């Protein structure tokens, strides 16, 4: 299952902006994205729409980038 979780990093600690539940020893992949210009208090959901059509598209594009190296 793919799930986008907004978080901030403070003093080297990644802190989700909303409560999340993880299974013990669950494997996570963290993507660092540039913060878009947003109004204070707004969420990224919808703001990044159109930049990546889906996680699967991102993974496919990343694999193509690796293959070219």
VEXZAVEX-574354 format. One line per 8 residues: their letters; for each residue x, y, z of N, C-alpha, C. Coordinates in Angstrom, 1 decimal, decimal comma, always signed. Layout:
REM residues N
a> X:Y:Z:X:Y:Z:X:Y:Z ~ ...;
***
This chain:
REM residues 69
xxxxxxxx> +0,8:-1,2:+0,0:+0,0:+0,0:+0,0:+0,9:+1,2:+0,0 ~ +0,5:+2,2:-0,8:+1,2:+3,5:-0,8:+0,4:+4,5:+0,0 ~ +1,1:+5,3:+0,8:+0,5:+6,4:+1,6:+1,4:+7,6:+1,6 ~ +0,9:+8,7:+1,3:+1,7:+9,9:+1,4:+1,4:+10,5:+2,8 ~ +2,5:+10,8:+3,4:+2,5:+11,4:+4,8:+3,3:+12,6:+4,8 ~ +2,7:+13,7:+5,1:+3,4:+15,0:+5,2:+4,1:+15,0:+6,6 ~ +5,4:+15,5:+6,5:+6,2:+15,6:+7,7:+7,1:+16,7:+7,6 ~ +7,7:+17,1:+8,8:+8,8:+18,1:+8,8:+9,9:+17,5:+9,5;
xxxxxxxx> +11,1:+18,0:+9,3:+12,3:+17,5:+10,0:+12,8:+18,6:+10,9 ~ +12,9:+18,3:+12,2:+13,4:+19,3:+13,1:+14,5:+18,6:+13,9 ~ +15,7:+19,2:+13,9:+16,8:+18,7:+14,6:+17,1:+17,3:+14,2 ~ +16,9:+16,9:+12,9:+17,2:+15,6:+12,5:+16,2:+14,5:+12,7 ~ +15,1:+14,9:+13,3:+14,0:+14,0:+13,6:+12,8:+14,3:+12,7 ~ +12,3:+13,3:+12,0:+11,2:+13,4:+11,1:+9,9:+13,3:+11,9 ~ +9,1:+14,3:+11,8:+7,8:+14,4:+12,6:+6,6:+14,5:+11,6 ~ +5,8:+13,5:+11,6:+4,6:+13,6:+10,7:+3,7:+14,8:+11,2;
xxxxxxxx> +3,0:+15,4:+10,3:+2,1:+16,5:+10,6:+0,8:+16,0:+11,1 ~ +0,5:+14,8:+10,9:-0,8:+14,2:+11,4:-0,4:+12,8:+12,0 ~ -1,2:+12,4:+13,0:-0,9:+11,0:+13,6:-1,0:+9,9:+12,5 ~ +0,0:+9,0:+12,6:+0,1:+7,9:+11,7:+0,4:+6,6:+12,5 ~ +0,0:+5,5:+12,1:+0,2:+4,2:+12,7:+1,1:+3,4:+11,8 ~ +2,2:+2,9:+12,3:+3,1:+2,0:+11,6:+3,1:+0,6:+12,3 ~ +3,3:-0,4:+11,5:+3,6:-1,7:+12,1:+5,0:-1,8:+12,6 ~ +5,3:-2,6:+13,6:+6,6:-2,8:+14,1:+7,5:-3,3:+13,0;
xxxxxxxx> +8,7:-2,7:+12,8:+9,7:-3,0:+11,8:+9,2:-2,8:+10,4 ~ +8,2:-1,9:+10,2:+7,7:-1,7:+8,9:+8,7:-0,9:+8,0 ~ +8,9:-1,3:+6,8:+9,8:-0,7:+5,9:+9,2:+0,6:+5,3 ~ +9,9:+1,7:+5,3:+9,5:+3,0:+4,8:+10,5:+3,5:+3,8 ~ +10,0:+4,2:+2,7:+10,8:+4,9:+1,8:+10,4:+6,4:+1,9 ~ +11,3:+7,2:+2,2:+11,0:+8,7:+2,4:+11,5:+9,4:+1,2 ~ +10,7:+10,2:+0,5:+11,0:+11,0:-0,6:+11,1:+12,5:-0,1 ~ +12,1:+13,1:-0,4:+12,3:+14,5:+0,0:+11,9:+15,4:-1,2;
xxxxxxxx> +10,8:+16,2:-1,0:+10,3:+17,0:-2,1:+10,5:+18,5:-1,7 ~ +10,7:+19,4:-2,7:+10,8:+20,8:-2,4:+9,4:+21,2:-1,9 ~ +9,4:+22,1:-0,9:+8,2:+22,6:-0,3:+7,6:+23,7:-1,3 ~ +6,4:+23,4:-1,8:+5,8:+24,4:-2,7:+5,3:+25,6:-1,9 ~ +5,2:+26,7:-2,6:+4,7:+27,9:-2,0:+3,2:+27,6:-1,6 ~ +3,0:+27,7:-0,3:+1,6:+27,4:+0,2:+1,2:+28,5:+1,2 ~ -0,1:+28,6:+1,3:-0,6:+29,5:+2,3:-0,4:+28,9:+3,7 ~ -0,2:+29,7:+4,7:+0,0:+29,1:+6,1:-1,1:+28,2:+6,4;
xxxxxxxx> -0,8:+27,1:+7,0:-1,8:+26,1:+7,4:-2,4:+25,2:+6,3 ~ -2,0:+25,4:+5,1:-2,5:+24,6:+4,0:-1,7:+23,3:+3,9 ~ -2,3:+22,3:+3,4:-1,6:+21,0:+3,3:-1,1:+20,8:+1,8 ~ -0,1:+19,9:+1,7:+0,5:+19,7:+0,4:-0,5:+18,9:-0,5 ~ -1,4:+18,2:+0,1:-2,4:+17,4:-0,7:-3,1:+18,3:-1,7 ~ -2,9:+17,9:-2,9:-3,5:+18,7:-4,0:-2,6:+19,8:-4,6 ~ -1,6:+20,3:-3,7:-0,7:+21,2:-4,2:+0,3:+20,6:-5,2 ~ +0,7:+19,4:-5,0:+1,6:+18,7:-5,8:+0,9:+18,0:-7,0;
xxxxxxxx> -0,4:+18,1:-7,1:-1,2:+17,4:-8,1:-0,6:+17,9:-9,5 ~ -0,4:+16,9:-10,3:+0,1:+17,2:-11,7:+1,6:+17,1:-11,8 ~ +2,3:+17,2:-10,6:+3,8:+17,0:-10,6:+4,1:+15,6:-10,8 ~ +3,4:+14,7:-10,1:+3,6:+13,3:-10,2:+2,1:+12,7:-10,3 ~ +1,9:+12,0:-11,4:+0,5:+11,5:-11,5:+0,2:+10,3:-10,6 ~ +1,3:+9,6:-10,2:+1,1:+8,5:-9,3:+2,4:+8,1:-8,7 ~ +2,4:+7,3:-7,7:+3,6:+6,8:-7,1:+4,2:+5,8:-8,1 ~ +3,4:+5,0:-8,8:+3,9:+4,1:-9,8:+4,6:+4,8:-10,9;
xxxxxxxx> +4,1:+5,9:-11,3:+4,8:+6,7:-12,4:+6,2:+7,2:-11,9 ~ +6,2:+7,6:-10,6:+7,4:+8,1:-10,0:+8,5:+7,0:-10,0 ~ +8,0:+5,8:-9,5:+8,9:+4,7:-9,4:+9,4:+4,3:-10,8 ~ +8,6:+4,3:-11,8:+9,0:+3,9:-13,2:+10,0:+5,0:-13,7 ~ +9,8:+6,2:-13,4:+10,7:+7,3:-13,9:+12,0:+7,2:-13,2 ~ +12,0:+6,8:-11,9:+13,2:+6,7:-11,1:+14,0:+5,5:-11,7 ~ +13,3:+4,4:-12,0:+14,0:+3,2:-12,5:+14,7:+3,5:-13,9 ~ +14,0:+4,3:-14,7:+14,6:+4,7:-16,0:+15,8:+5,6:-15,8;
xxxxx> +15,8:+6,4:-14,8:+16,9:+7,3:-14,5:+18,1:+6,4:-14,0 ~ +17,8:+5,4:-13,2:+18,9:+4,5:-12,8:+19,4:+3,7:-13,9 ~ +18,6:+3,3:-14,8:+19,0:+2,5:-16,0:+19,9:+3,3:-16,9 ~ +19,7:+4,6:-17,0:+20,5:+5,4:-17,9:+21,9:+5,7:-17,3 ~ +22,1:+5,5:-16,0:+23,4:+5,8:-15,4:+24,4:+4,7:-15,7;
***
